[in-house]
Amino acid sequence: MYLKLMWYNAGIQSLSYNYMSSQYTVGVLETKPHEKAFFEQQLAQHKQIKEVTFFDTTIAEVDPQQLAQCDIISSFVFSAIGTAELDSMPDLKLIATRSTGYDHIALEATKQQDIVVANVPTYGANTVAEHTFALLLSLSRKVPQSIERTRSGDFSREGLEGFDLCHKTIGVVGTGSIGRQVIRIAHGFGMTILAYDLHEHQDIIDTYGVAYHPLEDLLAQSDVVTLHVPYIPQTHHLLNKETMQHIKHGAYIINTARGELIDTDTLLEHLANKTIAGAGLDVLEGERLIKDEVELLTKDQSQDTAETLWHDHMLIKMDNVIVTPHNAFNSVEALARINQTTCDNIIAFVEGREQNIVS
């Protein structure tokens, strides 16, 4: 389903991207009713935007002809925008992703076709960090099991013994905006904080007593390992068979970044043999596919894809694993920041200004 809103005003400004002065057609994917109202209010006032079409679904579920005339599209991470999608939109000039990460977009193809990509770099640092600790506390205090038991009328505490975070060592992999917020919260819990990053930040060393270590050393010393790096080719399977050999026995892993940072086969192996005591995962390696169970039945799926989906299902069913549906960003405040920044990115583009450009 989609809703089309149209308006017209003559626009005369030109773009610094060497596009001719014109009016722009915008397609906004993966929207909810309140988001449509917000985008309409923000974009309808601009004289260089003549038409906005809203879609409730991802790009895979939209008839390509409905996007063929779009100059600008905006999507979230579940819309995989590859070469085929780009080829079906010959007029496309801007992709305004409503996310910090942009690994769902074929950046090399956008560069070749002179399509600009803009993101939302800092919408939810505290939001994602708070969800990181929601997962960790759920594991440490066995919250899901406790809730399930009391709902069944059983108020016994047998098997629900947890553990304190105070004085435990947390290894923060990636100390950008989200990692910094995780460090701030961990410091409040009285945890010892180790960090791994390509660039050390002296301010968090001075403020929170953070000690930077090589990845293998961090894994060997940490009771909890939490991932906060972007997904790029260099971070694919950052936790793999080789690096996970160093992990401390009985450690917990938290991932609110991208599922592809962890080799799922290796994670399952360590969970099965209890080397890793548990995991809190807001992201899975095959999450875009697992959203639609029909993917498991289609004949054109590769063996690797089928295995990834199967392993994700295995993770979801494990007692010592908590999986949430890529929900770490999903707070009222963060969503408001995402939508506002996305509208600002679109308006900046049509006015010929660069804002939050990633390619």
C-alpha positions in Angstrom: 0.0 0.0 0.0 1.1 3.5 -0.6 -0.1 7.0 -0.3 0.7 9.8 -2.8 0.9 13.4 -1.8 1.5 16.0 -4.5 2.2 19.7 -4.6 3.7 22.2 -7.0 5.7 25.4 -6.7 8.3 26.8 -9.2 11.8 26.1 -8.0 14.8 28.1 -9.3 17.8 27.1 -7.2 20.6 25.0 -8.7 22.6 22.2 -7.1 26.3 22.1 -6.4 26.2 18.5 -7.7 25.9 20.0 -11.3 22.2 18.9 -11.6 20.0 21.3 -13.5 17.6 23.5 -11.5 14.5 21.3 -11.1 11.8 20.0 -8.9 12.2 16.6 -7.2 10.1 13.5 -6.9 10.7 11.7 -3.6 9.8 8.1 -2.6 9.8 7.2 1.1 9.9 3.5 1.9 9.2 1.5 5.1 7.0 4.2 6.6 4.3 4.2 9.3 1.3 6.6 9.4 2.9 9.1 11.9 6.1 9.2 9.8 4.1 10.0 6.6 2.5 13.0 8.4 5.9 14.2 9.6 7.6 13.9 6.2 4.6 15.6 4.5 4.9 18.5 7.0 8.6 18.9 6.5 8.9 18.4 2.8 5.6 19.8 1.5 6.8 23.3 2.3 9.8 23.2 0.1 9.3 24.7 -3.3 11.7 22.3 -5.1 9.9 19.2 -4.0 6.9 18.6 -6.2 5.8 15.0 -5.3 6.2 12.6 -2.4 5.1 8.9 -2.5 5.0 6.8 0.6 5.3 3.0 0.8 4.7 0.9 3.8 7.0 -1.9 2.6 10.6 -2.4 1.7 11.9 -1.8 -1.8 11.7 -5.5 -2.6 7.9 -5.4 -2.2 7.3 -2.3 -4.3 6.5 -2.4 -8.0 9.7 -1.0 -9.7 7.5 1.2 -11.9 6.3 3.1 -8.9 9.9 4.2 -8.1 11.1 4.6 -11.7 10.5 8.4 -11.7 12.0 9.1 -8.3 14.8 11.5 -8.0 15.2 10.8 -4.3 14.4 7.8 -2.2 14.6 7.3 1.6 14.7 3.9 3.2 15.7 2.1 6.3 18.1 -0.8 6.5 15.7 -3.6 5.5 15.6 -2.2 1.9 18.6 -3.8 0.2 19.4 -1.4 -2.6 21.7 -3.2 -5.1 22.5 -2.8 -8.8 19.2 -4.1 -10.0 17.3 -1.6 -7.9 19.5 1.3 -9.0 19.1 0.3 -12.6 15.3 0.4 -12.2 15.5 4.1 -11.1 17.3 5.9 -13.9 16.5 9.4 -12.5 17.8 8.7 -9.0 20.1 11.3 -7.6 19.9 10.8 -3.8 19.4 7.9 -1.4 18.7 9.3 2.1 19.0 6.2 4.4 17.3 6.5 7.8 20.2 4.8 9.5 23.8 5.2 10.5 24.9 2.1 8.7 24.7 1.9 4.9 25.9 -1.6 4.1 22.4 -2.3 2.6 23.3 0.1 -0.3 25.7 -0.9 -3.1 28.0 2.1 -2.7 30.3 1.2 -5.6 27.3 1.2 -7.9 26.0 4.5 -6.6 29.4 6.1 -7.2 29.5 4.8 -10.8 26.0 6.3 -11.4 26.7 9.6 -9.6 24.1 8.9 -6.9 24.6 10.6 -3.6 24.1 8.7 -0.4 23.3 10.5 2.9 22.9 8.9 6.3 22.0 9.8 9.9 25.3 9.5 11.7 24.4 10.2 15.4 20.7 9.8 15.9 20.8 7.2 18.7 24.1 6.7 20.5 22.6 6.6 23.9 19.5 4.7 22.6 21.6 1.8 21.2 23.8 1.8 24.2 20.9 1.5 26.6 19.5 -1.4 24.5 23.0 -3.0 24.8 22.6 -3.0 28.6 19.0 -4.1 28.3 20.3 -7.3 26.6 23.2 -7.7 29.0 21.0 -7.3 32.1 18.4 -9.7 30.7 21.2 -12.2 30.4 22.9 -11.5 33.7 19.6 -11.6 35.7 17.8 -14.1 33.6 14.9 -11.7 33.1 13.1 -13.6 30.2 13.1 -16.8 32.2 11.9 -15.1 35.3 9.0 -13.4 33.5 8.0 -16.7 31.8 8.0 -18.6 35.1 5.9 -16.1 37.1 3.4 -15.8 34.2 2.8 -19.5 34.5 2.2 -19.1 38.2 5.5 -20.4 39.4 7.3 -18.1 41.8 10.3 -20.3 42.7 13.8 -19.0 42.2 15.5 -22.3 41.4 17.8 -21.9 38.4 17.4 -18.1 38.3 20.6 -17.1 40.0 22.3 -14.3 38.1 25.5 -12.4 38.4 26.6 -8.8 39.2 28.0 -6.5 36.6 29.9 -4.5 39.2 33.7 -5.5 39.0 33.2 -7.5 35.8 35.3 -6.6 32.8 33.6 -5.4 29.7 35.4 -5.3 26.3 34.0 -2.6 24.1 34.9 -3.2 20.4 34.6 0.2 18.7 34.7 3.5 20.6 32.8 5.8 18.3 29.6 7.6 19.4 27.7 4.4 20.5 30.8 2.8 22.1 31.4 5.9 24.1 27.9 5.8 25.5 28.4 2.1 26.4 31.6 3.0 28.2 29.8 5.8 30.2 27.0 3.3 31.3 29.5 0.6 32.1 31.5 3.0 34.3 28.3 3.7 36.2 27.9 0.0 36.9 31.4 -0.1 38.3 32.8 -2.3 35.5 36.4 -2.5 34.4 36.5 -1.3 30.8 38.8 -2.5 28.0 38.5 -1.2 24.5 39.6 -2.0 21.0 39.7 0.5 18.2 41.9 1.6 15.3 42.1 5.0 17.0 42.5 5.5 20.7 40.6 8.3 22.3 42.5 10.0 25.1 39.4 11.7 26.6 37.7 8.4 27.4 40.9 7.0 28.8 41.2 10.0 31.1 37.5 10.2 32.0 36.6 6.5 32.5 39.9 4.7 33.0 39.6 2.8 29.7 42.5 0.6 28.7 42.9 -0.1 25.0 44.1 -3.5 23.9 44.6 -5.6 20.8 41.4 -7.5 19.9 42.8 -10.9 21.0 43.9 -9.5 24.4 40.5 -7.9 24.9 38.7 -11.1 24.1 40.9 -13.1 26.5 40.3 -10.7 29.4 36.6 -9.7 29.0 33.7 -11.2 30.9 31.4 -9.3 28.4 32.3 -8.4 24.8 30.1 -5.9 23.0 30.4 -4.8 19.4 30.0 -1.3 18.2 31.9 -1.0 14.9 30.4 -0.4 11.4 30.0 -3.2 9.0 32.5 -2.8 6.2 34.6 -5.4 4.3 37.4 -5.1 6.9 35.0 -6.0 9.8 33.2 -8.9 8.1 33.3 -11.8 10.6 35.5 -9.8 13.0 34.7 -12.5 15.5 35.6 -15.6 13.6 37.1 -19.1 14.2 40.6 -17.6 14.7 39.8 -14.6 16.9 37.3 -16.5 19.0 40.0 -19.0 20.0 41.1 -16.2 22.4 37.8 -15.6 24.1 37.6 -15.9 27.8 35.8 -19.1 28.9 32.3 -18.2 30.1 32.2 -14.8 28.5 29.0 -13.2 27.1 28.7 -11.5 23.7 26.4 -8.6 22.9 25.9 -7.4 19.3 23.7 -4.4 18.5 25.8 -3.4 15.5 25.5 -5.7 12.5 25.0 -9.5 12.4 27.8 -10.0 9.8 30.4 -8.9 12.4 30.2 -12.4 13.8 30.7 -15.8 12.1 27.5 -17.5 13.1 28.9 -21.0 12.7 31.7 -20.2 15.2 29.2 -18.5 17.6 27.0 -21.6 17.6 30.0 -23.8 18.2 31.1 -21.8 21.2 27.6 -21.6 22.6 27.1 -25.3 22.3 30.4 -26.2 24.1 29.8 -23.5 26.7 33.0 -21.6 25.9 30.6 -18.6 25.5 28.0 -18.6 28.3 25.4 -16.6 26.4 24.7 -13.9 23.8 22.4 -10.9 23.4 21.8 -10.2 19.8 19.8 -7.4 18.3 21.1 -8.3 14.8 21.6 -11.6 12.9 23.7 -12.4 9.9 20.6 -13.3 7.8 18.1 -10.9 9.3 16.9 -9.4 6.1 16.0 -12.8 4.8 14.6 -14.2 8.1 12.0 -11.5 8.1 10.2 -13.6 5.5 9.9 -17.3 6.1 9.1 -17.8 2.4 12.8 -17.3 1.7 13.4 -20.7 3.2 11.2 -22.3 0.6 12.3 -20.6 -2.6 14.3 -22.7 -5.0 16.8 -20.0 -6.0 18.4 -19.7 -2.5 22.0 -20.6 -2.3 23.2 -23.3 0.1 25.1 -20.6 2.1 21.9 -18.5 2.4 19.8 -21.5 3.6 22.5 -22.4 6.1 22.6 -18.9 7.5 18.8 -18.8 7.9 18.9 -22.2 9.6 21.6 -21.1 12.0 19.7 -17.9 12.9 16.7 -20.0 13.8 18.9 -22.2 16.0 20.2 -19.1 17.8 16.7 -17.8 18.4 15.7 -21.1 20.1 18.7 -21.3 22.4 18.0 -20.8 26.2 21.2 -18.8 26.7 20.6 -16.5 23.7 18.4 -13.4 23.6 17.4 -12.1 20.2 15.6 -8.9 19.6 14.4 -7.8 16.1 17.0 -5.1 15.2 15.2 -2.9 17.7 18.0 -1.1 19.5 17.4 2.1 17.7 13.6 2.0 18.3 12.8 4.7 20.9 10.4 7.7 20.5 13.3 10.1 20.8 15.7 8.4 18.4 13.0 7.9 15.7 12.2 11.6 15.9 15.9 12.4 15.4 16.2 10.0 12.5 13.2 11.5 10.7 14.2 15.1 11.3 17.8 14.5 10.1 16.6 12.6 7.0 14.3 15.5 6.1 17.2 17.9 6.7 19.4 15.8 4.5 16.9 15.8 1.6 16.3 19.5 1.9 20.0 20.2 2.0 20.5 18.2 -1.2 17.8 19.9 -3.2 19.2 23.3 -2.1 22.7 22.2 -3.3 24.3 21.8 0.1 26.2 18.8 1.4 25.0 17.2 4.6 25.9 13.8 6.0 27.1 12.6 2.7 28.8 9.1 2.7 29.4 8.7 -1.1 
